[in-house]
Amino acid sequence: MTRTTLLIPGPTPLPPEVLHAMDRQMLNHRGPVFGRMMREILDGLGTIFQTTNEIIPLSSSGTGGLEASVVNFLSAGDRVLSVNNGSFCERWAAIAEQYGVRVDRVNAEWGQPTPLGAVAERVRADARREYRAVLVTQSETSTGVLNDVRGVREALGDHPALLMVDGISSIGAVPLDTDGWGVDIAVTGSQKALMSPPGLAFVSVSERAWQAAERSTLPKFYFDLRKARAQVQAASPSTPFTPAMSIVFAVHAAVGLILREGLPQVFERHRRLARTTRAGVRGMGLRTLAEDAYAVDTVTPVLMPDGVQGRAVVARARDAYDVVLGAGIGRLDQATIRIGHLGYMTPEWLVAGLEALGRSLGDLGHPVETNAGVAAARKALEAAARR
Amino acid sequence: MTRTTLLIPGPTPLPPEVLHAMDRQMLNHRGPVFGRMMREILDGLGTIFQTTNEIIPLSSSGTGGLEASVVNFLSAGDRVLSVNNGSFCERWAAIAEQYGVRVDRVNAEWGQPTPLGAVAERVRADARREYRAVLVTQSETSTGVLNDVRGVREALGDHPALLMVDGISSIGAVPLDTDGWGVDIAVTGSQKALMSPPGLAFVSVSERAWQAAERSTLPKFYFDLRKARAQVQAASPSTPFTPAMSIVFAVHAAVGLILREGLPQVFERHRRLARTTRAGVRGMGLRTLAEDAYAVDTVTPVLMPDGVQGRAVVARARDAYDVVLGAGIGRLDQATIRIGHLGYMTPEWLVAGLEALGRSLGDLGHPVETNAGVAAARKALEAAARR
């Protein structure tokens, strides 16, 4: 059996310890053994989310967590501000609109940084303080842009809107100072920096947000966070509905790995791999979509040369080299391919991925400097190791 | 390490093959390998659901599937009829009411059978044919009653309401003839008869129900089945949001096991274990909540003797004998304990569970004929083996 190299920005490869943690029989999800495990996970996630806020587990993908942030804290007719420069920003806005929330978008071109000036302007213009929330996608996985959550907080000033952050592909990979930056809602999923299979979402909720929840009139049942909160606060923490138990086992192991490595070390590892990727891409003569000043350390969208279809490159890398690159998303469908480098990722896999990218382009009649790219990646790795 | 005996009605113990299937690295959920696996699962589930209708996977617990059945096929203000004789019937009704659907309940006492006469009466009384759906919980896990889906279908006559069945703890354990009985919506979860960890729900949808979906105006995003249908119909079937992949691996293995054993044989195995349980319970001088004529073959709620608190018995069995029995639910909280016997369950575990139940009652000062109960259970097993 070949060992496929998985370089998509989630699901990410699982560390052996996480894979083995799932080799465990079912438990009673209302019993004390499960309760202790859930307590350890939620405590550990507090460190990773950098918060003392309560963290609520949901059995869903990250998108379920985004839906929970809408239906629990907003009402139909409410106005929110969407900081919007990519596909996942737009998904969150679409969820809000589906529930009758009025969404004002502050747009930037896909691949461009957070439009902080425009955010500040909209906030100032909201003299009646109608915005109930501002939605920010920290790691915009479609473009590779790191949105500036702290900057948005500053632009908000003393405006009472809740600051909601989609941290699905960022929390645990790049810093999100939930408490320091006053983030009211932060959402992540199990299959990104948490190095676990998909199936669980986690939502941290500030006291201010819990107060807003009491005023929310949107319908909810499966994603009712107040019902879930009661279960989290129980002597033996659980969930209102049967949780995705094997994924709980996996996350329990993964949180332990992250805490043992140390959060600053985990962030540094992601920075190192991101630099390696960008050096490799440029070394072979290609360009990244986002500039380094605002590129996120979890995924690197690479611009395809003129006349090259991104999907063809992804297919070639898969079929010829057993390397799974991410396809472009939405309007960047063919213009980019994406290299994921978050969670459990080794320099070796990354270099193999860069090499497969270069060769695939050559195979499709668009030769690039593959060897120079690989050499540049290795040099970046060595430079990082020396520091 | 002790081997805990898990006798709750889900999550159920995993067969070794299912546990091992999860020892597998992540895949691209948009790639061909995952697509083939999903196609095999959905085809196999067609056999288990006894339907040619499309089956839609959701990454959620079974309750998410029930919510999907409300938000996709109904609108606020619609009227539905809830056949209501237990906690899970009531949960589904509560979901519908949360979304503004008007629910008429046809109630029976908890532990009593489907009130078919009353259903027929309500249907006749609905001269304007306002009911959009009838909600039936096939295996009412709180009471151990098997609700008569076929009987409800007959009571409906030519009324156009959609027939919706909560088959979460029944599909794959007791017969649900989805197509033969004209079931429009059938819902199950991965952690019951499908012998897999919790984390996935499956919803089968008839053509008539898809037509109703076009008229539904309730808000939905994560549970939008029409969006999911497009992914299922793709050349490489997938899901709109990242699926709980390890659970997909598990269900793939489990569906294979069920099909190899044969659906009639699986049903017969459940019947045999249910008879064994009831014989054991009565052999020690206890009573089941539901009469055999309408008892379900997946779970047996046992009435506690006067003065005995069910939760104390559950705690004693767990702490002294490492046997996890189900606690009573809702108003049956202390009046019953529940023995689950669905999915991957062996006669040996069941007998150990019965023995622990009897001993725990004795330990708490309410001695029963434990040995006679165990003997009766063994006799029932042998009788079944001879047939």
Interface residues (C-beta under 8 A of the other chain):
Chain A: T4 L6 I8 G10 P11 T12 P13 L14 L19 H20 M22 D23 R24 Q25 M26 L27 N28 H29 R30 G31 S59 S60 S61 G62 T63 G64 E67 A94 I95 Q98 Y99 G100 G189 Q191 P197 P198 G199 L218 P219 K220 F221 Y222 F223 F241 T242 P243 A244 M245 S246 I247 A250 R318 V324 A327
Chain B: T4 L6 I8 G10 P11 T12 P13 L14 L19 H20 M22 D23 R24 Q25 M26 L27 N28 H29 R30 G31 S59 S60 S61 G62 T63 G64 E67 A94 I95 Q98 Y99 G100 G189 Q191 P197 P198 G199 L218 P219 K220 F221 Y222 F223 F241 T242 P243 A244 M245 S246 I247 A250 R318 V324 A327
